[in-house]
Amino acid sequence: MEYGGQIVLFDGVCNLCNGTVDFMLKRDGRGRFRYASLQGETAARLAPTEPAMQSVLLWQDGKLYRKSGAGIRMIAGLGGAWSLVYLLLAVPRPLRDPVYDWIARNRYRWFGRRETCRLPAPAELERFLP
């Protein structure tokens, strides 16, 4: 299977990650992004060596973005006023990523976790990869 475009790889049992996917689905009317859980086969193919603690990755036109770089590109990629989020890339990664890591380490405690991965609604099925 060939992977092009933009694919958000998210922790399927993390409530924060699932909330982010819901946020993006509502605002991505042009269908720019597709989604796959980190626990699934798409993530195993695209990011086989990534640590399990990673809460979100972005596969964008053949390149894998991690941590704050992934998050910024995801939100900015929604277009419109959201594009202004790209300005956060001007903040050096050594300053951005520790904040990202702190949130990632605490996300289950703060937002909870699910017993199973998120299942897409019927209207969302074409946007999700295995």
C-alpha positions in Angstrom: 0.0 0.0 0.0 1.4 3.4 -0.9 1.1 6.2 1.6 0.8 9.8 0.3 -0.7 13.0 1.6 -1.1 13.6 5.3 -1.7 10.9 7.8 -2.1 11.5 11.5 -0.9 8.6 13.6 -2.4 8.9 17.1 -2.6 6.9 20.3 -6.0 5.2 19.8 -6.6 4.7 23.6 -5.7 8.2 24.6 -8.6 10.6 25.3 -6.5 13.7 24.5 -5.4 12.2 21.2 -8.9 11.1 20.3 -10.2 14.6 21.1 -7.6 16.0 18.8 -8.7 13.7 16.0 -12.3 14.8 16.6 -11.3 18.5 16.6 -9.5 18.0 13.3 -12.3 16.0 11.6 -14.7 18.8 12.4 -12.5 21.5 10.9 -11.0 19.6 8.0 -13.9 19.9 5.6 -11.6 19.4 2.6 -10.5 16.0 3.8 -6.7 16.9 3.8 -5.9 14.4 6.6 -6.3 10.6 7.1 -6.0 8.9 10.4 -4.6 5.7 11.8 -4.0 4.6 15.4 -0.4 3.9 16.6 -1.7 0.5 17.5 -2.6 -0.4 13.9 -0.9 -1.8 10.9 -0.5 1.6 9.1 1.6 2.9 12.0 3.6 -0.3 12.1 4.5 0.2 8.4 5.1 4.0 8.5 6.8 4.2 11.9 8.1 0.8 13.0 10.9 2.1 15.2 9.0 4.9 17.0 8.7 4.6 20.8 5.3 3.5 22.1 5.0 6.7 24.3 4.8 8.9 21.2 1.3 10.3 21.3 1.0 11.8 17.8 3.0 11.5 14.6 2.4 13.1 11.2 3.3 11.4 8.0 3.3 14.2 5.4 4.3 13.4 1.8 6.9 10.8 2.7 8.3 12.4 5.8 7.5 11.6 9.4 7.2 14.5 11.9 7.3 14.0 15.6 6.3 15.7 18.8 5.6 19.5 18.6 6.6 19.6 14.9 3.8 17.1 14.1 1.2 18.9 16.2 1.9 22.3 14.8 1.8 21.0 11.2 -1.4 19.2 11.8 -3.3 22.2 13.2 -1.8 24.6 10.7 -2.6 22.2 7.9 -6.3 22.7 8.5 -5.9 26.0 6.6 -7.6 29.3 7.0 -6.8 31.1 10.3 -5.3 27.8 11.6 -2.4 28.4 9.2 -1.1 31.0 11.7 -0.1 28.2 14.0 2.9 27.6 11.6 4.4 30.6 13.3 5.1 28.4 16.3 7.7 26.6 14.2 9.9 29.7 14.8 10.2 28.7 18.5 13.2 26.4 18.7 12.4 22.7 19.0 14.5 22.4 22.2 12.0 24.8 23.8 8.8 23.3 22.2 9.5 19.6 22.6 10.0 19.5 26.4 6.5 21.1 26.8 5.1 18.4 24.4 6.9 15.7 26.3 5.5 16.9 29.6 1.9 16.8 28.2 2.6 13.4 26.6 3.8 11.9 29.9 0.8 13.1 31.8 -2.0 12.7 29.2 -3.5 9.5 30.6 -3.6 10.9 34.1 -5.1 14.3 33.0 -7.4 13.1 30.2 -7.8 9.4 30.8 -7.6 6.5 28.5 -10.0 4.1 26.8 -10.0 0.3 27.0 -10.0 0.0 23.2 -9.0 2.1 20.2 -11.3 4.6 18.8 -13.7 3.3 16.2 -14.6 5.7 13.4 -18.3 6.6 12.9 -19.7 5.4 9.6 -19.4 8.8 8.0 -15.7 8.9 8.9 -14.7 5.4 7.7 -13.0 6.6 4.5 -10.7 8.9 6.5 -9.3 6.1 8.7 -6.6 3.6 7.7 -6.1 0.2 9.3 
